[in-house]
Amino acid sequence: MNLVESNATLLLRSTLHSLQPIGVGSSFAESADSYITRLAGSHAVERSKLHRFVNEHGDRIFGDLRGQPARIDASTPNALTFMRRTAQLVSQPQVALLGLSWLEGSVSSQQCLRKRRAWCPHCFRQMRLDGQPFYAPLQWDFVQVTDCAIHGCALRDQCARCGKQCSVARERTRQVGLCGSCGEALEVDVDKELIEAAPAATKESRAVSEQLGLLISSAQLGRLRCSTFANLIVRLHRAGHAVSASELARRMGSSKGTISDLMKGRGQPSLHFLLRLATALAVPLPDLLQGPHEADGGRALGCVHHEPIVWASRTKPRKNWTDIQRALEFEAVSAGSISIPKLARKVGVDAKHLGVTLPEQMLVHRRKERAAVESERKAKVARAAAMIEKASEAGVTSKRQVAGAIGIGRTRRCFKAAWTG
């Protein structure tokens, strides 16, 4: 073997453990984040370190990964490149099919993935009893999935022991199925918890789980591509789903303006929009992303097990500005003072929207907030000055020693103002 063949052989070798992904090609395929977490655990390193290793193994994919790993389950070009590189490093081609990165260029997955982890404790317990490694299916990452498709119970997002949630961006656990804060197992404990019959999942939840399961299981097809919404509607009409724009908007819980804009080519439908469309017409979600074949005259749409779903309207209720104005006037004359963001959350309106609609009332609150902040600053300076005076009376004269004696940093604004004043 010459030197060139030897170098080629070394490049083909895996630099990471050849960990096999779980459930690829099924509706309960493992998420990309779960695989990276298991891979990091096999190397006994934190997930963030493994992220940086893959990210910098060649041309850098993501700009900065310090403290916040990238979202590799999304359908973005960077996520696709990251998963393909990981598949090469572990010598497992199926790793590139984990997550939704294989949908890059076809549909956007924004507003579909959770920011906080959710899980089914019964699934984790079943994995332990079956001797299967703990993993998190991709279905648990979707906001639209609220119930477990296997056990029918509601997904949890808080640890039963410490009550804290697990962030997707900042969790540092080395093992799937453990709480990132207290390290407690997230599986259900039948000895401690009261066994009750789980409430039956709603038909909307069952339909969403079925549609997303079909989409996840179609990852190996590799034939899904982006199509205009107008061509999609034409194809649905030819398949027998001939509904008007107003009727379609009513079933999807959307507005006719949104349907009209998409028909005119103003933007592309997101994955969440296509999910509502698929459940409203009871057609498989992968078929909506499967363009017609010119060779065979078009491919017929498949069928699903759930019935057509009529979604509730997503339009926001009208705000009662009279009551909001009264609430602002009451807060203006109250003794205490709260910040503008807290005030906006209290009345249920965005702070910018309040400033545009009720500028005079918001000006009064801004002045009140500034006065409260200035009063608090003066109080801090007065307390720091009193502590500095007591330290001086005790014989401490150095600025460094005084700051250490009173427990206030020399660079703090209140200390500087009290020292110079």
SULJO-V142441 format. One record per pair of residues at least 24 apart in sequence whose ideal C-beta (glycine too) atoms are under 8 Angstrom apart, sorted by the first residue. I is the first residue (numbers start at 1). J is the second residue. D is the distance in Angstrom with one decimal. If there is no record, write none. Layout:
i-><I	I>
j-><J	J>
d-><D	D>
This chain:
i-><12	13	14	14	14	15	15	16	16	16	16	17	17	17	18	18	18	19	19	20	20	21	21	21	21	21	22	22	22	23	23	24	24	24	24	24	25	25	25	25	26	26	27	27	27	27	27	27	27	28	28	28	28	28	28	29	29	29	29	29	29	29	30	30	30	30	30	31	31	31	31	31	31	31	31	32	32	32	32	32	32	32	32	33	33	33	33	33	33	34	34	34	34	35	35	35	36	36	37	37	37	37	38	38	38	38	38	39	39	40	41	41	41	44	45	46	46	47	47	47	47	48	54	54	54	54	55	57	57	58	61	67	68	68	69	71	71	71	72	72	73	73	73	73	73	73	73	74	74	74	74	74	74	75	75	75	75	75	75	75	75	75	75	76	76	77	77	79	80	97	97	98	99	100	100	102	102	102	103	103	103	105	105	106	106	106	106	107	107	107	107	107	107	107	108	108	108	109	109	110	110	111	111	111	112	112	112	112	112	112	112	113	113	113	113	114	114	114	114	114	114	115	115	115	116	116	116	116	116	117	117	117	117	117	117	118	118	118	118	119	119	119	119	119	120	120	120	120	120	120	121	121	121	121	121	122	122	122	122	122	122	123	123	123	124	124	124	124	124	125	125	125	127	127	128	133	134	134	134	135	136	138	139	139	139	139	142	142	144	144	144	144	145	145	145	145	146	147	147	147	147	147	149	149	149	149	151	152	152	152	152	153	154	154	156	159	159	160	160	160	160	203	203	203	204	204	204	206	207	207	207	207	207	208	208	210	210	210	211	211	211	211	211	211	212	212	214	214	214	214	215	215	218	221	223	224	224	224	225	225	225	226	226	227	227	228	228	229	229	229	229	229	230	230	230	230	231	231	232	232	233	235	235	235	236	236	236	238	239	239	239	241	241	243	248	248	250	251	251	251	251	251	251	252	252	252	252	253	253	253	253	253	254	255	276	278	279	279	279	279	280	280	280	280	281	282	282	282	282	319	319	321	321	324	324	324	324	325	325	328	328	328	328	328	329	331	332	332	332	332	337	337	337	337	338	339	340	340	340	377	377	380	381	381	381	381	382	383	384	384	384	384	384	384	385	385	388	388	388>
j-><91	91	89	90	91	57	89	43	86	89	90	42	43	90	90	91	92	90	92	92	94	92	94	95	97	98	132	133	135	135	137	94	97	98	219	220	97	217	219	220	216	217	139	149	212	213	214	216	217	137	139	149	150	213	216	97	98	137	138	216	217	219	98	135	136	137	138	73	98	99	136	137	138	140	141	72	73	79	83	98	99	101	138	72	73	99	136	141	168	135	136	137	176	95	98	135	72	86	173	174	175	176	133	134	135	175	176	86	90	174	174	175	176	174	174	172	174	171	172	173	174	172	82	85	86	89	82	85	89	85	85	170	169	170	169	113	168	169	99	101	98	99	100	101	113	138	141	99	100	101	109	110	113	100	101	102	103	104	106	107	108	109	271	101	104	104	105	104	104	219	220	138	138	138	271	219	222	224	224	271	289	225	226	224	225	226	289	226	268	269	270	271	274	289	268	270	271	270	271	270	272	143	270	272	142	143	144	270	271	272	275	141	142	143	168	140	141	142	143	157	168	167	168	169	157	165	166	167	168	157	165	166	167	168	171	145	155	156	157	155	156	157	177	186	148	150	151	153	155	156	156	160	186	187	188	148	150	151	153	187	188	148	150	151	177	185	186	187	188	187	188	190	177	187	187	176	175	176	177	176	176	216	209	212	213	216	208	212	208	212	272	275	205	208	209	212	205	201	202	205	206	209	206	209	210	213	198	198	199	200	201	198	198	199	186	184	186	184	186	189	193	306	307	309	279	309	311	306	279	304	306	307	309	275	279	304	305	306	275	278	279	284	285	304	275	285	284	285	286	304	285	286	286	286	290	286	289	290	289	290	291	268	289	289	291	265	268	262	263	265	268	269	262	263	264	265	291	292	269	288	263	292	298	301	281	283	301	298	283	300	301	281	283	281	277	280	310	280	281	308	309	310	311	276	277	280	311	310	311	312	313	314	314	315	311	304	306	308	309	311	308	309	310	311	308	306	307	308	309	348	349	357	358	348	349	354	358	358	361	354	358	361	362	365	361	365	361	364	365	368	368	369	371	372	369	369	365	366	369	413	414	414	414	417	418	421	418	414	408	412	414	415	417	418	418	421	415	418	419>
d-><8.0	7.8	6.1	5.6	4.2	7.4	5.2	7.2	7.8	4.6	4.8	4.9	6.6	6.7	5.4	5.0	6.1	6.0	7.1	6.1	7.9	6.4	5.4	5.5	7.9	5.8	7.9	7.2	4.9	7.7	6.9	4.5	5.6	7.0	7.0	7.1	7.9	6.1	6.9	5.0	7.6	5.5	7.2	7.6	7.7	2.9	7.0	5.6	4.9	4.4	6.6	7.8	8.0	7.4	7.8	7.7	6.8	6.7	5.6	5.2	7.2	6.8	6.1	4.7	7.0	6.5	6.9	5.4	6.6	6.0	5.4	6.7	4.2	7.4	5.4	4.6	4.9	7.4	5.8	4.2	3.4	7.0	7.9	6.2	5.6	7.5	7.3	7.5	6.9	4.9	3.9	7.8	5.4	6.5	5.5	7.6	6.8	7.4	7.0	7.4	7.3	5.3	6.7	8.0	6.5	7.8	6.0	7.9	7.0	6.3	4.6	5.1	7.9	7.4	7.8	5.6	6.7	7.8	6.9	7.8	7.3	7.0	6.3	5.8	5.4	6.5	7.0	6.5	6.6	6.7	7.3	6.9	4.7	6.5	6.6	6.9	7.1	7.8	5.9	6.9	7.9	3.9	5.9	7.6	6.0	6.9	5.7	7.3	6.1	7.2	5.2	7.8	6.2	4.3	6.1	7.8	4.0	5.0	7.3	6.5	6.6	4.4	7.4	7.0	6.2	5.5	8.0	7.2	4.5	4.3	6.2	7.5	6.6	7.6	7.8	5.5	7.3	8.0	6.6	7.5	7.7	7.4	6.1	5.3	5.6	4.6	5.6	6.8	7.3	7.2	6.6	4.9	6.4	6.4	7.0	4.8	6.5	7.5	4.9	6.1	8.0	7.2	6.8	5.5	5.7	6.0	6.9	7.5	5.1	5.3	7.9	5.3	6.7	7.0	7.8	7.9	5.6	7.1	5.5	7.9	6.7	7.1	5.9	7.5	5.2	4.7	6.6	6.2	6.9	6.6	7.4	4.2	7.5	6.1	7.1	7.8	4.1	6.6	4.7	6.3	6.0	7.9	7.8	5.6	3.9	7.3	6.1	6.5	5.8	7.4	6.1	7.6	5.9	5.1	3.7	6.8	7.7	4.4	6.2	7.8	5.4	6.3	6.4	6.8	5.0	7.2	5.6	3.6	7.4	4.1	5.1	7.6	7.5	7.9	6.2	7.9	6.9	4.4	3.5	5.6	5.6	5.5	6.6	5.7	6.7	6.8	7.7	5.9	4.8	7.3	7.1	6.4	7.4	6.1	5.9	6.5	5.6	4.1	7.7	4.6	7.9	7.2	7.7	4.1	7.8	6.8	6.7	5.2	8.0	6.5	5.1	4.1	7.6	7.7	7.6	6.0	6.8	7.3	7.8	7.8	7.8	6.7	6.9	6.7	7.4	5.6	7.4	6.0	4.5	7.8	4.0	7.8	5.1	6.7	6.5	6.1	6.3	5.6	6.0	5.2	5.9	7.2	4.4	7.1	7.2	7.3	5.2	5.7	5.6	7.4	4.9	5.5	4.2	7.3	6.5	6.5	4.2	6.1	7.1	7.9	5.6	6.8	7.7	7.3	4.8	6.3	8.0	4.0	6.1	7.7	7.3	5.5	7.8	5.2	7.9	6.9	7.6	7.8	7.9	6.2	6.7	5.9	7.1	7.9	6.7	7.3	7.7	6.9	7.6	6.7	4.6	5.0	6.9	7.6	7.8	7.2	7.4	4.0	7.5	7.1	7.7	5.2	6.8	4.6	6.1	4.9	5.6	7.8	3.5	5.3	4.8	5.2	6.7	6.8	5.8	8.0	7.1	7.5	4.3	7.5	6.0	5.8	7.0	6.5	6.2	6.4	6.3	4.4	7.8	7.5	6.2	6.5	7.4	7.9	6.3	7.8	7.3	6.1	6.4	7.8	6.4	4.3	7.5	6.8	6.8	6.9	6.9	5.0	6.3	6.7	5.3	5.8	7.6	3.9	7.8	6.1	6.5	6.8	6.4	7.6	7.1	4.1	5.0	4.6	5.1	7.0	7.8	7.7	5.9	7.9	4.7	5.4	7.6	3.9	3.9	6.5	7.9	5.6	6.5>
